[in-house]
Amino acid sequence: MLDFQAIQERIKQIEGKRESLVKLLEQPDLGTLRIDVNQALEEIDDLIDDFKRTFPTEGEMN
């Protein structure tokens, strides 16, 4: 079982990799893969939002 610190680190890794997907969307020859990349970005954003709602930092609590 993962502890909070391990989950927090994984979320940070996912946040860091999100930028790669954003850059991929800038490619003009992406074709139908664009749909999958957009879906992945939406799911990453949902995951990050859920994590932040579940474990808000002190600045987000107010």
N, C-alpha and C positions, 0 to 999 in steps of 0.2 A: 504494500500500500504506500502511496506517495504522501509525503508530508506537505504542509503548506508551502514551505520554502522550495521544494522541488517543483511543485505545480507553478509557483510564481516564476521560477526560472524558465520553465517550458513556455509559459505565456510570453515572456520577454523574447525568447527565441522566435516564436511565431510572429510576434510584432516586428522583429527585425527582418524576417523573411517576406513579410507582406510587401515591402518595397520592391522586391524582385518581381512580384506579380503586377504591380502598378507599372513598372518599366516594361514588362512584357506587353501590356495593353497598348503601349505606345508604338508597337511594331505594326507597320501598315499591312504586312502580309500574313496576319494572324489567321484570317479566314474564320471558319466555324469554331476554332479553338477559343476564340474571343468569348463565346458563351460560357465555356467551362472556366475560363480565367475569371470572368465576372462572378460566376457562382462561387468559386473558391474565395474570392475577396469578400463576398457577402457573408459566407460562413465564418471566415476568420474574424470579420468585424462583429458578428453575432457572438462568437466565442469570447472575444475580448470584452465586449459589453456585458455579457453574462458574468464573467469573472469579476469585473469591476463592480457590478451590482451586488454580487455575493460577498465579495471581500473589499469593500470600499476603503480607500486610504483616508487618513484623517482630513485631508483637504476636500475630499469628495463627500464626506458625511454631512457637511453643512449645506 
